[in-house]
Amino acid sequence: MSIWLLILGMALITFVIRYSLFAFPDLRFPALVRQGLHYVPTAVLTAIVVPGMLLPDGQHWHLALDNAYLLAGLACIAIAALTRHLLATIGGGLLVFFLLRGLFGQLPL
């Protein structure tokens, strides 16, 4: 029963937070808050991607030159910085990742 209360509570909190923006359409944030909100997507994406690059098995650090996840992630960062093109970043990252996995003999065949 407590699990259902927990789920219901989380759903209620999520609803209230999201509905508040519709309930108060004239709500304006201070300039400092608006400026800080520009960094949220970058912070969230970093929090999702970096653990996958540094902990590919989910448990142990793998900071080595045979870590295809880390090297492909660094290649993606370089491609994004140089081209500023999303499709080039995704395609180049995938290409580098699978080439490295093939080179290291890590492709599941």
N, C-alpha and C positions, 0 to 999 in steps of 0.2 A: 504494500500500500504506500509506503514512503517513497518508493521509486516513482509512482504515478503522481504523488504530490510534488516531487522534485521536477518532473517533466512539466506539469501544469504550471508550477511557479516560474520556470524558465520561459515557457511560452507566454505567460502573462507579462513578465518583465520585457521580453522582446517586443511584444505587441505595444506596450505602453511607450517604450522608447521610440519606436517607429511611428506610432500614431501621433505622438506629440508634435511632430513636424507638420502634420496635416491639421491638427487641432489649433495650432497657433501659427498661421501662415505669415503673420507680420513679425515673427520673431527674427531678430537680427543679432548676429554674433559680433562681438568686438573684433577689431582688425587683427589683433594678436591671435585670437582663436582661429579666424579665417586663414591667416598665414600658416598656422600650425597644421591645419587640416590638409594643406597641400602636400604634406609629407606622409600622410597616412598610407596611401597606396604603396609608396616605396617601402615603408617600414613593414607593412603586412607582407608584401611580396618577398622581401628579404627574409623575414621570419619563416616563410614557408620553404624557400629555395635553399638557403644556406645549410640547414641541417642535412638535406639530401645530398649536397655536394661533399660535406665534410664527414658525414656518417652514412655512407651508402648502405651498410647493412643494418642501420638503425641502432647499433649498440657501441661500435668501436670507431674511434677516430682513424681516418685513413688519409694521412697527409703524405702521399707518395706520388711518384711520377707514373705509376700504373693505375691511378684512380681516374678512370675515364669521366666520371661524373664531375670531378673537380676541374679537370683540364677543359672539358667541354663548357662548363660554366664560366671559366675564365675567358674562353674563346667567345662565348656569347656576350660577355661584358665588353670585350674589345670590339666585336662587330657592332654592338649597339652604340658604343661611343664614337666609332668612326663613321657609321652610315646613318644613324638615327632613323633606321627603317625597320619596322617591326617584323615584316615578313622575311627580310634578309637575316635578321637576328635569329628568328625561329628556325628557318631553313639551314642557315650556316651552323647553328648549334647542333641541330639534329645530324647534319652531315658529319661534323667533327666528332660527335659522340659515337655514331655507328662506325666511323672509320677507326677510331681509337679502340672501340670494343673488338672490332675485327682484328686489328693489329695486335692487341694484347691477348687474343684467343679467348675472349670472354663472351662471344655471341652464343646464345643457346641454339644449338643445331641438332 
